[in-house]
Amino acid sequence: MIRPFLKWAGGKRQLLPALRLHYPSSFDRYIEPFLGSGAVFFDLCGTHRLAGRRVELFDLNPDLIGCYRAVRDRTEDVIAALDDLAAQHRARGAACYYDVRDRRFNPLRAGKTHGPDGLDGAYTPELAAMFIYLNRTGFNGLFRLNRGGEFNVPAGRYENPRICDADHLRAVARVLRARGVSLERKPFDYALERAGAGDFVYCDPPYAPLSVTSQFAHYTAGGFTPLDHVRLHQAVVDASARGALIVMSNSSAPQITAAYTGYAARRAGLRVERVPARRAINSRAAGRGPVDELIISNSRTVKVRAASPMLKMELKPRQSRRASGS
């Protein structure tokens, strides 16, 4: 079973048992507008659900797409550079982390000329290796940019992090090189506009915050705003109305619950399930307890209540206020 090679805030490995219940039994093309760690993509690859199918993977984060492309196209060069960084980390620990972050990674990103694909078009194997290294050794695997566009995540506290798993990176590269698989840096609305009847779309956007203090959406310098969530809702509803097979995860924030249990979403065939998940980003361990997340889907193939004890009763429109905690 292949797994993601990056840690990512909100990565879906823990939610896969619940998400699998919503995978359509048959589909033509797979589209993922928010690639992130690619947990669902790699899960589908591992069960051979994508064999022979067109796969279109999108994300707006240029570092992420640049890293994926470097791993795909120059695998051995990335491995060699990452192995060297792993040796440096063993010798210097956190001092190595801050040296790479502040004196190498950020200056090299800032000095790159933006090509037609943006920063991702200039991603070298060395830059990709630094991206992976910082991801594997930074706090909780976060990717966060300040207003100046600089990566500013502090070092994590790991005794012996697995930095370079060469065989795993080669396995990742093989699935990314598979015939019909594409990687593009495009916004979510571009990806969703392409979706129509017979397409399976999985959306994993930056989650709407449950509170002001839980806000975290700076995966790109511009972040992901409440207006973006409104635009995403409309794009998902439109794609569902065109016959696309939708599976989406998001927080149980009141505005998200209200939007996807509302008339437009229900008319497009979308339904909402509440799923318990563990919050993992909070800087305080006490704040990383279980919370409810939403799985939004127009799947008609799953008997959710009988299939998994994890899943709670499907939300009805009249329950939305109580379920959202408002």
URLIN-V910443 format. One record per backbone hydrogen bond with DSSP energy under -1.0 kcal/mol. NH is the residue of the N-H (numbers start at 0). CO is the residue of the C=O. E is the energy in kcal/mol with one decimal. If there is no record, write none. Layout:
[[NH:CO:E] [NH:CO:E]]
This chain:
[[10:7:-2.6] [18:14:-2.4] [19:15:-2.9] [21:18:-2.2] [22:19:-1.0] [27:197:-3.6] [29:53:-2.5] [30:199:-2.7] [31:55:-2.5] [34:57:-2.1] [37:34:-2.3] [41:37:-3.0] [42:38:-1.9] [43:39:-2.6] [44:40:-2.2] [45:41:-2.5] [46:42:-1.1] [47:44:-1.7] [48:43:-2.4] [52:49:-2.2] [54:179:-2.6] [55:29:-2.8] [56:181:-2.4] [57:31:-2.8] [58:183:-1.4] [64:60:-2.2] [65:61:-2.4] [66:62:-2.4] [67:63:-2.5] [68:64:-2.5] [69:65:-2.1] [70:66:-2.5] [71:67:-2.3] [72:68:-3.0] [73:69:-2.8] [77:73:-2.1] [78:74:-2.4] [79:75:-2.3] [80:76:-2.1] [81:77:-2.7] [82:78:-2.6] [83:79:-1.6] [84:80:-1.8] [85:81:-2.3] [86:82:-1.8] [87:83:-2.0] [88:84:-2.4] [89:85:-2.1] [90:86:-1.4] [91:87:-2.0] [92:88:-2.9] [94:91:-1.4] [96:92:-1.5] [97:93:-2.3] [98:94:-1.7] [99:95:-2.7] [100:96:-2.8] [101:97:-2.6] [102:98:-2.0] [104:99:-3.8] [105:100:-2.0] [107:103:-2.2] [108:104:-2.3] [109:105:-2.4] [110:106:-1.7] [111:108:-1.1] [117:114:-1.8] [120:117:-1.6] [121:118:-2.0] [122:119:-1.1] [127:123:-2.5] [128:124:-2.4] [129:125:-2.0] [130:126:-2.3] [131:127:-2.4] [132:128:-2.8] [133:129:-2.9] [134:130:-1.9] [135:131:-2.4] [136:132:-1.5] [137:133:-1.9] [138:153:-2.7] [140:137:-1.4] [141:138:-2.2] [144:217:-1.3] [145:149:-2.5] [148:145:-2.3] [151:143:-1.8] [155:136:-2.8] [162:160:-1.1] [168:164:-2.2] [169:165:-2.1] [170:166:-1.9] [171:167:-2.5] [172:168:-2.5] [173:169:-1.9] [174:170:-1.6] [175:171:-2.0] [176:172:-1.8] [180:177:-1.9] [181:54:-2.3] [183:56:-2.4] [185:183:-1.1] [190:186:-1.6] [191:187:-2.8] [192:188:-2.1] [194:191:-1.1] [197:242:-1.2] [198:195:-2.2] [199:28:-3.3] [200:244:-3.1] [201:30:-1.9] [202:246:-2.4] [214:211:-1.2] [218:216:-1.5] [222:219:-1.4] [228:224:-1.6] [229:225:-1.8] [230:226:-2.6] [231:227:-2.7] [232:228:-2.4] [233:229:-2.0] [234:230:-2.3] [235:231:-2.8] [236:232:-2.5] [237:233:-2.5] [238:234:-2.2] [239:235:-2.5] [240:236:-2.3] [241:237:-1.4] [242:239:-1.4] [243:238:-2.3] [244:198:-3.7] [246:200:-2.4] [247:295:-2.4] [248:202:-2.2] [249:293:-1.9] [256:252:-2.5] [257:253:-2.6] [258:254:-1.9] [259:255:-2.3] [265:261:-2.4] [266:262:-2.9] [267:263:-1.5] [268:265:-1.4] [269:264:-2.5] [270:296:-2.9] [272:294:-2.2] [274:292:-3.0] [276:290:-3.3] [278:288:-2.5] [286:283:-1.7] [287:284:-1.7] [290:276:-3.4] [292:274:-3.0] [293:249:-3.3] [294:272:-2.4] [295:247:-3.5] [296:270:-2.4] [297:245:-1.4] [303:301:-1.1] [306:302:-1.6] [307:303:-1.6] [311:273:-2.1] [314:271:-1.5] [318:315:-1.9] [319:316:-1.1] [322:318:-2.7] [323:319:-1.7] [324:321:-1.0] [325:320:-1.4]]
